[in-house]
Amino acid sequence: MKRTGYIGELNGTHLGQQVTLQGWAGRRRDLGGLIFIELRDRSGVVQVEVEPDSPAFADADTVRSEDVLEVQGLFRERPEGQRKGGLADYEVVASGVTVLSRAKTPPFELDKGGEVAEDIRLKYRYLDLRRPEMTRNLLLRSKAVAAVTAFLDRAGFVNVETPMLTKSTPEGARDFLVPSRLNPGEFYALPQSPQLFKQLLMIAGVDRYYQLARCFRDEDLRADRQPDFTQLDMEMSFVTQDDVLEVQEQLLAHVFREVLGEELPLPFPRLSYHEAMDRYGSDKPDLRFDHAFVDVTDLFAGGGFQAFASAGAVKVLAAPELTRKQIDELERAAKQNGAKGLAWLRREGEGFTGGISKFVTPEVAAALLERTGVAAGGTLLFAAGEWKAAVTALGAVRLALRDLFDLAAGGPKFHVSWVVDFPQLEWDDQTGRWTYMHHPFTAPHPEDVALFGTERQGEIRAQAYDLVLNGYEVGGGSIRIHDPAVQAQMFAAIGFSEEQAREQFGFFMDALGYGTPPHGGIAWGFDRLVMVMAGASSIREVIAFPKNNRGADLMAQAPAPVSPAQLAEVGVQVVAGEE
């Protein structure tokens, strides 16, 4: 029989009707001659009751967990004392139960999937995805895709697919290389992003482009990274930075409204890179809670505490009352982020005790109280040293403090902000030269172009912007360089000779000379965005078939060796690596 619909679509309008449902068996209980089966599909779960005199009883008695069933029966309300709202108010009294497919005993109980080791869940991902919370994540992701597509289509964006096999270019991470059988000794690279192609589309006159692009980066993995991931890629011609940001704000607000029913306040606040780092120690600050740093460099300059007296920066963070054990935990976070330690003070009355209190004069204590407003019994946490190192270490302490006291719970559920005016260049101690902070196609502020090639080129500000949601960078973009002369200056600033620039990007440099409009764009880390929207702890929870934290697909058993014949065909010889 044709099924009535998805289980989750059943409601009071179906009362008293005969329904046909199909799905998977969850728990089965035998109570006093009655059999109860939880029937589940992607939309929900309903209780099926099979009475002893029902023609379905014999078949229902054979049902085991995860069998695929078809159930016919009467849809009715459950007894009043058993109603819990929604589908739990109803049940199906079965007149027929057909087992469409038998299931082996699952390797783990699906209703306890959250307690199961992740490697087991990934090995049997097709079972893990049956869990309601995983199904909800996939449905949320699908709704987000639909919302994005509808908005961008109405806004005049054109969906264009860019190549998956392209040339290896330096973009900040290692490429995945693909040997070419027809060109022995040569390789394609899987794209780290469609950056050059979307800029070429602007040169081609497409004007507004988007794509849900698959990207590949051979880098170390974290909870919010995968070797292959999805990027919402967009580019616009004849725009300024404000134009791009306005469209992005409207798009993100639309997605949250359509998918979650949440209204995001517009416009999003903007912080400069320097302000974000100086106040929060991060270029992606979590602003659901405050706890901004206070600069106290002047209070300790030339004082008796040598570690602070000559430091380039001394920053302090006001915290609640902390135990010694909690201070030790926070100090570990500071040390893991480059600090030698974590100085502290505890407020007692109008002064301070513990930690570095012996170095604090009454005058400094009074100034600390006034500037920080630390509560009685509260703790002040300090980082000192070179500015970036100090704020970065204290930024890690701020996040550890958030997790320790669940500080974000008191703020908005979602907080979105922009971080703008990143440095165009940053110094790389390993190579001993300047490199790009975002990528080499980011445009500098026009008034800073003259600083290229001078001792002050580290001061050049980029027309770059990051979209930050709850402390995660969920998008990043920039206005692009459209002047070939400025692009040549940028390549020179990062140490490319003219020959190297042409070898890597000759086709793109040629294209810039054929009439390039001012343009800019952005890419959203789509997996990361959906992770935050779903309230998940890892992007693996919102990707259907992810890799584990070692980059392995435990279900398909990839990566895996290939035959000598396949290697010979593409002219590749495997050399065993050292232990």
C-alpha positions, 0 to 999 in steps of 0.5 A: 500500500502507498504510505500515508506520509512521513510520520512527522506529518501526522497530526490531529486531522488524521485521528480515526483514520487508517494509516500506512506508515513505513520506517525502522523499528526502534525499541520493542516492548512486550507488556502483558500480551501487548506489543509496543514498537517505536516506528521511526523515519526521518521526520519523527517517531510514533508508537505502534500498539499491537493487541493480542487479537490483532492479525498483526500480532504474530508478525510483530512478535518477530520484529527486532531493532532496526528491522524495516517495517510497513505498518497499517492501523488506526491513528488515535490519541493515547490515553490522557495520562500518557500524552507528552505533546506533539507526536507523543500524544498519538499512537497507531493501533496496528492491523498489519505489520510487514517486515520489509527487511531484516536487520542484523544486531546493530554494533551500538544502540542507536538511542545511546549513540552520543555515548558511543566512541566516535570511531565506531559511529563513523565506521557504521555511519549509515546507522549513526545517521538514523539517529534523530539528532543526526537526521535533524542536522542533515535536514537543517543543512539542506534547509540552509542550502535552499535558503541560500540558493533562493536568496542569491537567485533573487539577488541576481547571482549566477551559479557557476561550477569551477574546475575540480582539477586545476594547477597547484598554486601556493594558497597557504595549505598543502595541495592534494595532488592528482597525477596525470596519466596523459601527461606523465610526470605532471600533476593536477591539484584539487582546488583549495578554493575557487579564488582565481576562477571566481575572479576570472568570472568577474573579468568575464562579465558574469558580475555576480557569481556563487557556488557551493564549492567543494574544496580540498586542503591537506592540513592538520585536522581540528574539530572544525576542519576536514580535508574536503569541505564545502564553501559557499563562494560568492563574488561581485563586480563594481562594489565597495567593501560596504556593498559586499558586507551589506549583501552578506548581512542580508543573506545571513539574516535570511538564512537564520530566519528561514532555517531557525526562525531567529532574527539577527539584529542588523547591521552587524557590529564591526571591529578592526583587527587591531581592536579585536586583538587588543580587547579580546586576544582573537581575530574571531572574538566570541562576543556573546560575553564581554570580559574585554582586556584592560591595558595597564602597561603604564601602571607597571612601566619602570616598576619593581616587577621586571617581567612587567616593567619592560614589557611591550604590553601588559594586559589584564582580564577581570575574572570571578573568584578562582581557586588555585586549581582553576588558576592552574588550568587557565595558566595551562591555556596561556602556556599552550599559547606561548606565554611563560606563565599567568600572573594573577591577583585576588581582590581583598577589600581595597587591595590585592593578595596572592600572586604578584601582590608584593609588586603592587603598590597602593597607588597601582592597586587603586588604579587597577580597581578603578580600571577593571572594576573587579568584584570583591573576591574576584581575580585579575589575570595578567599577560605581558610581553610583546603585544601580539604574544601577550594578547594572544595568550590572554585571549586563550585564557579568556576562552578557557574562562568562558568554558569554565564558567559557561559565560556565553550562556548569559548572552545572546544565543547567536552573536555575529560581527565583522572583523575588518582592516586586517594587515595586508602582510605579516612577517614569517620568522621561518622563511625570513620574509613577508607573506600575505595574511589572507591571500595575494589577491587581496586589495590594500587600502588605496591610501596604503599602496605607496607603502609597498616596498618600504620599511613600513609595508607591515603597516599596510591595511588590507580591504579584508573582512571576516564574518565571526559567529559565536567565536568562529570565523564562518566567512572571510573575504576581501576586495580584490586587486584589479590593477595589474601594477598593484598586483605586481607590487603585492607579488614583489612584497612577498618575495616573488620574482617576476619569473616566479609570479608568471610561472605560478599565475601568468594566466591570471596576470594576463587576464587582469590586463584585459579590463578588470572591474573593481570586484570583491567577494567572500567565502563562507565555511558552510560546514562550520556555519551549519555546525554553529546553527545546529549547536554541534561540537564538531563539523563532523556532526553536520557532514554526512560522511566525514573523515575522522581526526586523522583524515581517514574514512573508517567506513569506506576505508580510505585512504587505501593502497592502490595496485602496482598496475594503477601506479604504473599507469600514471607513472608514480612510484611509492617510496616508503616514508621513514618511521 
